[in-house]
Amino acid sequence: MMQMALANPGLVSLAAGFVDQGSLPVEAARRAIEGVLSESVEGRRALQYGTTIGDLQLRTHLIEQLERNEHVPAGTFRESVARTVVTTGSQQLLYLIAEALLDPGDIVLVESPTYFVFLGVLETRGARAIGVETDEGGLKLDALEATLQELKAQGMLHRVKLLYTITEHSNPTGISLAEERRKPLVELIARWSGEQKILILEDAAYRGLTYSDAEAPSVWRHDPEGETVILARTFSKTFSPGFKTGYGVLPPALLETVLRLKGNHDFGSGHFAQQVLDRVLADGTYERHLAELIGLYRRKRDVMLAALDEHFAGFDGAVTWTRPKGGLFLWFTVPEGLDTGPDGPFFARCLEEGVIYVPGALAFAESPGPVPRNHARLCFGVPSESELVEGARRLAAAYAGCLETVA
Ligand SMILES: Cc1ncc(COP(=O)(O)O)c(C=O)c1O
C-alpha cells in the first residue's frame, strides 16, 4: 500500500500509520543533539556503547515522567526504575515479550480488532491469537470472562499466557479502554491466573496524544506489585519515530529473561538516541512539542470527522465511524456484505477514486472468527487538512459507486 501511495502522488493515503511529516521536531532535535555533543566528555559517552537495560539517568527520568502522567507523588514508582528497559521502539518490546513468554500453541487474547503488526509477531512465535469483543469502551470484560470460561471448558486455560490491550486511542479504532474497566481488568486476569500465570501487556503507544478528555490512569497503575501488567511506551508518536526509542516496565519475574534476549539481539538500544531524548525530556522540550502535536492532531481529527459527516450525510447512517478522543486513527464501517478487503469492490473503487486505507480484516485474529470484512482503518495523522477533506469525499464517491453497482 505504501508502494501504491508512492507510485501515485495524487492518491490520498489514509493507510500509512505514520506521524505528520511537518510536525517532526527538527529544530528541537538539532538543539538537543548539539547539547549532547557540545562537551567532549559527554559527547564521547553518548557515542559509546550503553547497557542492555538502557541508560540509568534516562530510565529514572522516564519513571519520574510516568509519575507526573499518573498524577502520583514524586517517588511513588521509584522501585520501578530497576525493571524499566529501554527498547528500540515499543515494537522491540512487543517482540521480546512474545519471545520470552510464548511457545508454539500458546494462546494470547487480543482485542477485536487489534494492532495487526502484533498479530504478525504472534504468528512468528507459532502462538494462537484469540479475539475478544470490544465496544465503545474498549475490551468487553464480560466477553473476556466468557472466552476464558470457554477455554477452561476446552482444557486450554493452561495455554493462555497473555492478554494484549491497547489502552489509549487504539490502533486501529481510536477507542480507549473505559476507566471503570481498568482495575476490574487487572482483578479479572489475576482471578483467572492459576498455575499458569496470565500477564497483561498494556500497549500505550498513543498515550499523551489526547484531544478531548484527560486520560485515565493506566492499567499498569492498578497493579501496584507490578507482577501482572507489562507497560509498553514509546516516543515514536509523541516525539519522533526516527529515534525509535521506547521502553517497558516489566514484572520482576520477566526482567532477566527479557534482558537476556535483548542482549542477544543488540546488547542495548542506540545510546546516542537515549542521550538526546533524555535532554528533551529534562529541559521541557518534549512537553512543549507534545502540546503542539495535540493542537495539530486535534484539528486534523476535527477536519476528518467534519468531512466524513458532510460527505456521508446522504447515506442514512449506513456507514459509521468512531469519533476518537485522541491518537491517529478512526475505524470506519460499511454495511455487512460490502467487502473492504484488498480484493473486494470497495478497495477497487477507492483506488479508482484515488484514496486508500488499511482493510479492517487485517486487524482481527482468525479465532474465534468469522473475520468481519466490512471495516477500514483510516489514519488522519499524515495527510494535510485539505487531503483529509478530499480523502473523505473520495471515500463517499467510492461508496456511492459500489451502491450503483449493486443496484
Ligand atoms: C499500537 C502500536 N504499538 C506499537 C507500535 C510500535 O511503534 P514503535 O516501535 O515505533 O514504538 C505501533 C506503531 O505504529 C503501534 O501502533
The ligand as an SDF file (V2000), in Angstrom:
LIG
                    3D

 16 16  0  0  0  0  0  0  0  0999 V2000
   -0.2660    0.0790   18.8640 C   0  0  0  0  0  0  0  0  0  0  0  0
    1.1660    0.2050   18.4820 C   0  0  0  0  0  0  0  0  0  0  0  0
    2.0900   -0.3670   19.2550 N   0  0  0  0  0  0  0  0  0  0  0  0
    3.3960   -0.2980   18.9770 C   0  0  0  0  0  0  0  0  0  0  0  0
    3.8450    0.3720   17.8470 C   0  0  0  0  0  0  0  0  0  0  0  0
    5.3220    0.3810   17.5900 C   0  0  0  0  0  0  0  0  0  0  0  0
    5.8580    1.6290   17.4960 O   0  0  0  0  0  0  0  0  0  0  0  0
    7.3980    1.9380   17.7820 P   0  0  0  0  0  0  0  0  0  0  0  0
    8.1570    0.6410   17.6600 O   0  0  0  0  0  0  0  0  0  0  0  0
    7.7930    2.9190   16.7560 O   0  0  0  0  0  0  0  0  0  0  0  0
    7.4570    2.4420   19.1700 O   0  0  0  0  0  0  0  0  0  0  0  0
    2.9220    0.9880   17.0000 C   0  0  0  0  0  0  0  0  0  0  0  0
    3.3540    1.6780   15.7730 C   0  0  0  0  0  0  0  0  0  0  0  0
    2.6140    2.0240   14.9150 O   0  0  0  0  0  0  0  0  0  0  0  0
    1.5410    0.9050   17.3290 C   0  0  0  0  0  0  0  0  0  0  0  0
    0.6050    1.4660   16.5650 O   0  0  0  0  0  0  0  0  0  0  0  0
  1  2  1  0
  2  3  1  0
  2 15  2  0
  3  4  2  0
  4  5  1  0
  5  6  1  0
  5 12  2  0
  6  7  1  0
  7  8  1  0
  8  9  2  0
  8 10  1  0
  8 11  1  0
 12 13  1  0
 12 15  1  0
 13 14  2  0
 15 16  1  0
M  END
$$$$
